[in-house]
Amino acid sequence: MRSGEDSISIWFFVGVSLLVNGLLIACAGIYEFVRPPESPVVLYQVHANVWWGGLLFLAGIIYCLCFAPKRKRVQRQPLKAEER
């Protein structure tokens, strides 16, 4: 693949990965918040998976917005003297 203006940045795919993983982790944390496990871990009350999932999701959104593929814009040609 050639590196040019029409290629998609690898950081966009990193952002998509962060977004999906953050969503999955946060949803698992919300599920554990609604239905607590029978034997909770030591720092269960902190709900780290909700916070970590939310942080990954936010980072994924930022990466996706910053490195999103740009649409090609049609550039206008300046008007010639006889067309004015």
MOPAC internal coordinates of N, CA, C and O (Angstrom, degrees):
PM7 1SCF
backbone

  N    0.0000 0     0.00 0     0.00 0    0    0    0
  C    1.4459 1     0.00 0     0.00 0    1    0    0
  C    1.5189 1   108.56 1     0.00 0    2    1    0
  O    1.2310 1   120.88 1   -44.38 1    3    2    1
  N    1.2576 1   115.92 1   135.62 1    3    2    1
  C    1.4539 1   118.80 1  -179.77 1    5    3    2
  C    1.5227 1   110.26 1   -86.36 1    6    5    3
  O    1.2310 1   121.40 1   -29.92 1    7    6    5
  N    1.2920 1   114.93 1   150.08 1    7    6    5
  C    1.4559 1   120.60 1   179.89 1    9    7    6
  C    1.5164 1   108.66 1   -93.34 1   10    9    7
  O    1.2310 1   120.78 1   -67.90 1   11   10    9
  N    1.3002 1   116.11 1   112.10 1   11   10    9
  C    1.4562 1   119.81 1  -178.37 1   13   11   10
  C    1.5060 1   110.66 1  -154.27 1   14   13   11
  O    1.2310 1   121.36 1    16.15 1   15   14   13
  N    1.3116 1   115.00 1  -163.85 1   15   14   13
  C    1.4505 1   119.99 1  -178.14 1   17   15   14
  C    1.5231 1   112.76 1   -72.66 1   18   17   15
  O    1.2310 1   119.76 1   155.39 1   19   18   17
  N    1.3287 1   118.07 1   -24.61 1   19   18   17
  C    1.4508 1   120.42 1  -176.35 1   21   19   18
  C    1.5243 1   113.26 1   -89.56 1   22   21   19
  O    1.2310 1   119.28 1  -178.14 1   23   22   21
  N    1.3257 1   118.97 1     1.86 1   23   22   21
  C    1.4579 1   121.09 1   179.69 1   25   23   22
  C    1.5309 1   109.92 1   -88.34 1   26   25   23
  O    1.2310 1   121.39 1   -24.70 1   27   26   25
  N    1.3252 1   114.94 1   155.30 1   27   26   25
  C    1.4570 1   121.17 1  -179.63 1   29   27   26
  C    1.5301 1   108.20 1   -97.85 1   30   29   27
  O    1.2310 1   120.67 1   -45.66 1   31   30   29
  N    1.3056 1   116.33 1   134.34 1   31   30   29
  C    1.4644 1   121.91 1  -178.42 1   33   31   30
  C    1.5239 1   110.88 1   -67.12 1   34   33   31
  O    1.2310 1   120.75 1   -37.40 1   35   34   33
  N    1.3284 1   116.17 1   142.60 1   35   34   33
  C    1.4625 1   121.20 1   177.23 1   37   35   34
  C    1.5234 1   110.45 1   -64.42 1   38   37   35
  O    1.2310 1   120.05 1   153.26 1   39   38   37
  N    1.3208 1   117.52 1   -26.74 1   39   38   37
  C    1.4598 1   121.36 1  -179.04 1   41   39   38
  C    1.5219 1   111.45 1   -68.77 1   42   41   39
  O    1.2310 1   120.00 1   155.16 1   43   42   41
  N    1.3170 1   117.61 1   -24.84 1   43   42   41
  C    1.4648 1   120.17 1   174.25 1   45   43   42
  C    1.5294 1   109.86 1   -64.87 1   46   45   43
  O    1.2310 1   120.48 1   137.42 1   47   46   45
  N    1.3421 1   116.69 1   -42.58 1   47   46   45
  C    1.4603 1   120.46 1   178.98 1   49   47   46
  C    1.5263 1   111.38 1   -70.14 1   50   49   47
  O    1.2310 1   120.09 1   147.88 1   51   50   49
  N    1.3164 1   117.44 1   -32.12 1   51   50   49
  C    1.4654 1   120.86 1   173.56 1   53   51   50
  C    1.5299 1   108.94 1   -62.76 1   54   53   51
  O    1.2310 1   120.50 1   137.99 1   55   54   53
  N    1.3168 1   116.65 1   -42.01 1   55   54   53
  C    1.4662 1   121.11 1   177.75 1   57   55   54
  C    1.5154 1   112.50 1   -62.70 1   58   57   55
  O    1.2310 1   120.29 1   138.87 1   59   58   57
  N    1.3239 1   117.05 1   -41.13 1   59   58   57
  C    1.4628 1   120.56 1   177.69 1   61   59   58
  C    1.5290 1   110.00 1   -63.88 1   62   61   59
  O    1.2310 1   120.54 1   138.49 1   63   62   61
  N    1.3282 1   116.57 1   -41.51 1   63   62   61
  C    1.4653 1   120.69 1   178.73 1   65   63   62
  C    1.5269 1   110.98 1   -63.62 1   66   65   63
  O    1.2310 1   120.15 1   135.27 1   67   66   65
  N    1.3226 1   117.31 1   -44.73 1   67   66   65
  C    1.4666 1   120.65 1   177.55 1   69   67   66
  C    1.5220 1   111.00 1   -61.93 1   70   69   67
  O    1.2310 1   120.51 1   139.41 1   71   70   69
  N    1.3100 1   116.62 1   -40.59 1   71   70   69
  C    1.4639 1   121.91 1  -179.59 1   73   71   70
  C    1.5261 1   111.15 1   -62.21 1   74   73   71
  O    1.2310 1   120.42 1   131.15 1   75   74   73
  N    1.3208 1   116.80 1   -48.85 1   75   74   73
  C    1.4658 1   120.87 1  -178.12 1   77   75   74
  C    1.5275 1   110.99 1   -67.14 1   78   77   75
  O    1.2310 1   120.34 1   133.35 1   79   78   77
  N    1.3334 1   116.96 1   -46.65 1   79   78   77
  C    1.4696 1   119.61 1   179.80 1   81   79   78
  C    1.5237 1   111.67 1   -63.88 1   82   81   79
  O    1.2310 1   120.08 1   139.99 1   83   82   81
  N    1.3197 1   117.46 1   -40.01 1   83   82   81
  C    1.4602 1   120.49 1   177.55 1   85   83   82
  C    1.5170 1   111.93 1   -63.00 1   86   85   83
  O    1.2310 1   120.67 1   139.96 1   87   86   85
  N    1.3174 1   116.33 1   -40.04 1   87   86   85
  C    1.4626 1   120.18 1   178.55 1   89   87   86
  C    1.5260 1   111.00 1   -64.44 1   90   89   87
  O    1.2310 1   120.43 1   136.00 1   91   90   89
  N    1.3316 1   116.79 1   -44.00 1   91   90   89
  C    1.4597 1   120.28 1   179.80 1   93   91   90
  C    1.5301 1   111.84 1   -64.62 1   94   93   91
  O    1.2310 1   120.25 1   136.65 1   95   94   93
  N    1.3290 1   117.13 1   -43.35 1   95   94   93
  C    1.4707 1   120.38 1  -179.35 1   97   95   94
  C    1.5301 1   110.67 1   -66.96 1   98   97   95
  O    1.2310 1   120.43 1   138.20 1   99   98   97
  N    1.3225 1   116.79 1   -41.80 1   99   98   97
  C    1.4613 1   120.01 1   179.98 1  101   99   98
  C    1.5323 1   110.98 1   -65.87 1  102  101   99
  O    1.2310 1   120.25 1   139.73 1  103  102  101
  N    1.3168 1   117.12 1   -40.27 1  103  102  101
  C    1.4696 1   119.96 1   178.36 1  105  103  102
  C    1.5264 1   111.04 1   -64.80 1  106  105  103
  O    1.2310 1   120.21 1   140.51 1  107  106  105
  N    1.3304 1   117.20 1   -39.49 1  107  106  105
  C    1.4684 1   120.40 1   176.74 1  109  107  106
  C    1.5275 1   110.13 1   -64.12 1  110  109  107
  O    1.2310 1   120.40 1   141.32 1  111  110  109
  N    1.3306 1   116.85 1   -38.68 1  111  110  109
  C    1.4625 1   120.25 1   178.37 1  113  111  110
  C    1.5167 1   112.50 1   -67.46 1  114  113  111
  O    1.2310 1   120.56 1   141.38 1  115  114  113
  N    1.3303 1   116.54 1   -38.62 1  115  114  113
  C    1.4671 1   119.88 1   177.61 1  117  115  114
  C    1.5260 1   110.03 1   -66.84 1  118  117  115
  O    1.2310 1   120.54 1   141.63 1  119  118  117
  N    1.3247 1   116.57 1   -38.37 1  119  118  117
  C    1.4669 1   120.01 1   176.68 1  121  119  118
  C    1.5323 1   110.73 1   -61.87 1  122  121  119
  O    1.2310 1   120.02 1   137.53 1  123  122  121
  N    1.3370 1   117.57 1   -42.47 1  123  122  121
  C    1.4649 1   120.61 1   177.32 1  125  123  122
  C    1.5261 1   111.81 1   -67.60 1  126  125  123
  O    1.2310 1   120.40 1   150.36 1  127  126  125
  N    1.3273 1   116.85 1   -29.64 1  127  126  125
  C    1.4625 1   120.45 1   178.10 1  129  127  126
  C    1.5268 1   110.04 1   -68.85 1  130  129  127
  O    1.2310 1   120.47 1   140.14 1  131  130  129
  N    1.3328 1   116.71 1   -39.86 1  131  130  129
  C    1.4633 1   121.57 1  -179.10 1  133  131  130
  C    1.5341 1   110.41 1   -75.17 1  134  133  131
  O    1.2310 1   120.64 1   138.82 1  135  134  133
  N    1.3294 1   116.38 1   -41.18 1  135  134  133
  C    1.4615 1   121.89 1  -179.93 1  137  135  134
  C    1.5243 1   108.86 1  -121.02 1  138  137  135
  O    1.2310 1   119.87 1   -91.50 1  139  138  137
  N    1.3113 1   117.85 1    88.50 1  139  138  137
  C    1.4735 1   120.74 1  -177.35 1  141  139  138
  C    1.5335 1   111.21 1   -62.17 1  142  141  139
  O    1.2310 1   120.77 1   -34.67 1  143  142  141
  N    1.3355 1   116.13 1   145.33 1  143  142  141
  C    1.4640 1   119.02 1   178.31 1  145  143  142
  C    1.5401 1   111.20 1   -70.38 1  146  145  143
  O    1.2310 1   121.27 1   -20.72 1  147  146  145
  N    1.3245 1   115.17 1   159.28 1  147  146  145
  C    1.4695 1   119.41 1  -179.73 1  149  147  146
  C    1.5216 1   111.65 1   -66.18 1  150  149  147
  O    1.2310 1   120.60 1   139.35 1  151  150  149
  N    1.3182 1   116.45 1   -40.65 1  151  150  149
  C    1.4682 1   119.83 1   177.70 1  153  151  150
  C    1.5291 1   108.22 1  -120.81 1  154  153  151
  O    1.2310 1   119.89 1   -88.77 1  155  154  153
  N    1.3381 1   117.81 1    91.23 1  155  154  153
  C    1.4561 1   120.77 1  -177.07 1  157  155  154
  C    1.5212 1   112.45 1   -69.60 1  158  157  155
  O    1.2310 1   120.77 1   -24.63 1  159  158  157
  N    1.3177 1   116.13 1   155.37 1  159  158  157
  C    1.4559 1   121.64 1   177.28 1  161  159  158
  C    1.5307 1   109.36 1   -73.99 1  162  161  159
  O    1.2310 1   120.33 1    -5.06 1  163  162  161
  N    1.3264 1   116.97 1   174.94 1  163  162  161
  C    1.4684 1   121.62 1  -171.90 1  165  163  162
  C    1.5300 1   111.66 1   -60.51 1  166  165  163
  O    1.2310 1   119.67 1   130.96 1  167  166  165
  N    1.3196 1   118.24 1   -49.04 1  167  166  165
  C    1.4679 1   120.73 1  -177.48 1  169  167  166
  C    1.5294 1   112.13 1  -102.12 1  170  169  167
  O    1.2310 1   120.69 1  -137.61 1  171  170  169
  N    1.3213 1   116.28 1    42.39 1  171  170  169
  C    1.4629 1   120.23 1  -178.24 1  173  171  170
  C    1.5263 1   111.94 1   -61.05 1  174  173  171
  O    1.2310 1   120.21 1   142.57 1  175  174  173
  N    1.3394 1   117.20 1   -37.43 1  175  174  173
  C    1.4627 1   121.32 1  -175.76 1  177  175  174
  C    1.5257 1   112.97 1   -64.69 1  178  177  175
  O    1.2310 1   119.65 1   164.75 1  179  178  177
  N    1.3378 1   118.27 1   -15.25 1  179  178  177
  C    1.4661 1   121.36 1   179.42 1  181  179  178
  C    1.5325 1   111.13 1   -79.33 1  182  181  179
  O    1.2310 1   120.03 1   153.72 1  183  182  181
  N    1.3374 1   117.54 1   -26.28 1  183  182  181
  C    1.4673 1   124.12 1  -177.97 1  185  183  182
  C    1.5244 1   110.72 1    55.48 1  186  185  183
  O    1.2310 1   121.34 1  -125.05 1  187  186  185
  N    1.3195 1   115.04 1    54.95 1  187  186  185
  C    1.4645 1   121.38 1  -175.50 1  189  187  186
  C    1.5187 1   112.52 1   -62.28 1  190  189  187
  O    1.2310 1   119.74 1   146.38 1  191  190  189
  N    1.3331 1   118.11 1   -33.62 1  191  190  189
  C    1.4637 1   118.57 1  -178.58 1  193  191  190
  C    1.5250 1   111.89 1   -68.51 1  194  193  191
  O    1.2310 1   119.44 1   150.17 1  195  194  193
  N    1.3131 1   118.68 1   -29.83 1  195  194  193
  C    1.4648 1   119.94 1   175.37 1  197  195  194
  C    1.5274 1   109.72 1   -68.20 1  198  197  195
  O    1.2310 1   120.32 1   134.56 1  199  198  197
  N    1.3211 1   116.99 1   -45.44 1  199  198  197
  C    1.4647 1   121.12 1  -179.39 1  201  199  198
  C    1.5229 1   111.41 1   -67.28 1  202  201  199
  O    1.2310 1   120.64 1   135.39 1  203  202  201
  N    1.3300 1   116.38 1   -44.61 1  203  202  201
  C    1.4632 1   120.24 1  -178.93 1  205  203  202
  C    1.5310 1   110.39 1   -66.26 1  206  205  203
  O    1.2310 1   120.19 1   138.36 1  207  206  205
  N    1.3090 1   117.24 1   -41.64 1  207  206  205
  C    1.4579 1   120.65 1   177.25 1  209  207  206
  C    1.5208 1   111.75 1   -63.20 1  210  209  207
  O    1.2310 1   120.56 1   139.13 1  211  210  209
  N    1.3198 1   116.53 1   -40.87 1  211  210  209
  C    1.4597 1   120.25 1   177.58 1  213  211  210
  C    1.5204 1   112.16 1   -65.17 1  214  213  211
  O    1.2310 1   120.55 1   141.36 1  215  214  213
  N    1.3279 1   116.55 1   -38.64 1  215  214  213
  C    1.4652 1   121.04 1   178.30 1  217  215  214
  C    1.5290 1   111.06 1   -65.70 1  218  217  215
  O    1.2310 1   120.55 1   135.45 1  219  218  217
  N    1.3364 1   116.55 1   -44.55 1  219  218  217
  C    1.4638 1   119.86 1   177.45 1  221  219  218
  C    1.5282 1   111.30 1   -63.52 1  222  221  219
  O    1.2310 1   120.76 1   138.87 1  223  222  221
  N    1.3238 1   116.16 1   -41.13 1  223  222  221
  C    1.4673 1   120.68 1   178.70 1  225  223  222
  C    1.5207 1   111.03 1   -61.33 1  226  225  223
  O    1.2310 1   120.45 1   135.65 1  227  226  225
  N    1.3280 1   116.75 1   -44.35 1  227  226  225
  C    1.4682 1   121.24 1   178.89 1  229  227  226
  C    1.5276 1   111.09 1   -64.29 1  230  229  227
  O    1.2310 1   120.29 1   136.97 1  231  230  229
  N    1.3353 1   117.06 1   -43.03 1  231  230  229
  C    1.4660 1   120.51 1   177.52 1  233  231  230
  C    1.5271 1   110.50 1   -63.14 1  234  233  231
  O    1.2310 1   120.10 1   141.67 1  235  234  233
  N    1.3273 1   117.41 1   -38.33 1  235  234  233
  C    1.4579 1   121.13 1   177.47 1  237  235  234
  C    1.5154 1   112.52 1   -63.40 1  238  237  235
  O    1.2310 1   120.35 1   139.34 1  239  238  237
  N    1.3190 1   116.94 1   -40.66 1  239  238  237
  C    1.4658 1   120.28 1   177.47 1  241  239  238
  C    1.5254 1   110.36 1   -63.80 1  242  241  239
  O    1.2310 1   120.61 1   136.61 1  243  242  241
  N    1.3216 1   116.44 1   -43.39 1  243  242  241
  C    1.4738 1   120.06 1  -179.69 1  245  243  242
  C    1.5234 1   110.56 1   -62.80 1  246  245  243
  O    1.2310 1   120.41 1   134.53 1  247  246  245
  N    1.3392 1   116.83 1   -45.47 1  247  246  245
  C    1.4714 1   120.15 1   179.35 1  249  247  246
  C    1.5246 1   111.12 1   -63.46 1  250  249  247
  O    1.2310 1   120.41 1   137.84 1  251  250  249
  N    1.3278 1   116.82 1   -42.16 1  251  250  249
  C    1.4735 1   119.81 1  -178.91 1  253  251  250
  C    1.5325 1   111.44 1   -65.33 1  254  253  251
  O    1.2310 1   120.43 1   142.75 1  255  254  253
  N    1.3191 1   116.79 1   -37.25 1  255  254  253
  C    1.4617 1   119.39 1   179.54 1  257  255  254
  C    1.5277 1   111.94 1   -73.30 1  258  257  255
  O    1.2310 1   120.50 1   140.48 1  259  258  257
  N    1.3247 1   116.65 1   -39.52 1  259  258  257
  C    1.4649 1   120.10 1  -177.62 1  261  259  258
  C    1.5244 1   112.58 1   -73.09 1  262  261  259
  O    1.2310 1   120.11 1   144.04 1  263  262  261
  N    1.3165 1   117.39 1   -35.96 1  263  262  261
  C    1.4615 1   120.64 1  -173.94 1  265  263  262
  C    1.5171 1   113.15 1  -112.95 1  266  265  263
  O    1.2310 1   120.13 1  -158.14 1  267  266  265
  N    1.3176 1   117.36 1    21.86 1  267  266  265
  C    1.4667 1   120.88 1   178.58 1  269  267  266
  C    1.5259 1   109.78 1   -64.84 1  270  269  267
  O    1.2310 1   120.67 1   -35.15 1  271  270  269
  N    1.3362 1   116.32 1   144.85 1  271  270  269
  C    1.4646 1   118.47 1   177.59 1  273  271  270
  C    1.5332 1   109.84 1   -62.05 1  274  273  271
  O    1.2310 1   121.26 1   -45.59 1  275  274  273
  N    1.2870 1   115.19 1   134.41 1  275  274  273
  C    1.4641 1   120.62 1  -178.39 1  277  275  274
  C    1.5294 1   109.92 1   -84.46 1  278  277  275
  O    1.2310 1   121.25 1   -37.30 1  279  278  277
  N    1.3056 1   115.22 1   142.70 1  279  278  277
  C    1.4561 1   119.69 1   174.29 1  281  279  278
  C    1.5135 1   108.64 1   -78.95 1  282  281  279
  O    1.2310 1   121.59 1   -35.23 1  283  282  281
  N    1.3057 1   114.56 1   144.77 1  283  282  281
  C    1.4582 1   117.89 1   177.86 1  285  283  282
  C    1.5224 1   108.63 1   -75.73 1  286  285  283
  O    1.2310 1   121.10 1   -51.57 1  287  286  285
  N    1.2989 1   115.49 1   128.43 1  287  286  285
  C    1.4587 1   120.87 1   179.45 1  289  287  286
  C    1.5151 1   109.12 1   -97.64 1  290  289  287
  O    1.2310 1   121.58 1   -42.23 1  291  290  289
  N    1.2949 1   114.57 1   137.77 1  291  290  289
  C    1.4574 1   119.92 1   176.78 1  293  291  290
  C    1.5226 1   107.24 1   -80.88 1  294  293  291
  O    1.2310 1   121.12 1   -56.98 1  295  294  293
  N    1.3225 1   115.46 1   123.02 1  295  294  293
  C    1.4496 1   118.85 1  -179.34 1  297  295  294
  C    1.5205 1   109.14 1   -87.77 1  298  297  295
  O    1.2310 1   121.23 1   -44.51 1  299  298  297
  N    1.2948 1   115.26 1   135.49 1  299  298  297
  C    1.4627 1   120.67 1   178.90 1  301  299  298
  C    1.5137 1   109.90 1   -78.44 1  302  301  299
  O    1.2310 1   121.78 1   -39.66 1  303  302  301
  N    1.2727 1   114.19 1   140.34 1  303  302  301
  C    1.4597 1   120.17 1   174.98 1  305  303  302
  C    1.5238 1   108.19 1   -85.71 1  306  305  303
  O    1.2310 1   119.79 1   -41.98 1  307  306  305
  N    1.3167 1   118.01 1   138.02 1  307  306  305
  C    1.4612 1   119.27 1   177.93 1  309  307  306
  C    1.5306 1   110.78 1   -65.05 1  310  309  307
  O    1.2310 1   121.79 1   -34.90 1  311  310  309
  N    1.3153 1   114.18 1   145.10 1  311  310  309
  C    1.4665 1   119.33 1  -178.94 1  313  311  310
  C    1.5292 1   110.52 1   -67.94 1  314  313  311
  O    1.2310 1   121.88 1   -40.84 1  315  314  313
  N    1.2855 1   114.00 1   139.16 1  315  314  313
  C    1.4713 1   118.93 1   176.41 1  317  315  314
  C    1.5206 1   108.37 1   -78.78 1  318  317  315
  O    1.2310 1   120.88 1   -16.66 1  319  318  317
  N    1.3022 1   115.93 1   163.34 1  319  318  317
  C    1.4754 1   121.40 1  -176.02 1  321  319  318
  C    1.5320 1   110.63 1   -60.91 1  322  321  319
  O    1.2310 1   119.28 1   142.35 1  323  322  321
  N    1.3298 1   118.99 1   -37.65 1  323  322  321
  C    1.4577 1   119.89 1  -176.68 1  325  323  322
  C    1.5273 1   112.39 1   -78.17 1  326  325  323
  O    1.2310 1   119.00 1   165.57 1  327  326  325
  N    1.3556 1   119.52 1   -14.43 1  327  326  325
  C    1.4537 1   121.65 1  -179.56 1  329  327  326
  C    1.5267 1   111.88 1   -90.26 1  330  329  327
  O    1.2310 1   119.06 1   170.17 1  331  330  329
  N    1.2966 1   119.40 1    -9.83 1  331  330  329
  C    1.4715 1   122.29 1  -177.14 1  333  331  330
  C    1.4804 1   112.82 1   -77.05 1  334  333  331
  O    1.2310 1   120.10 1   180.00 1  335  334  333

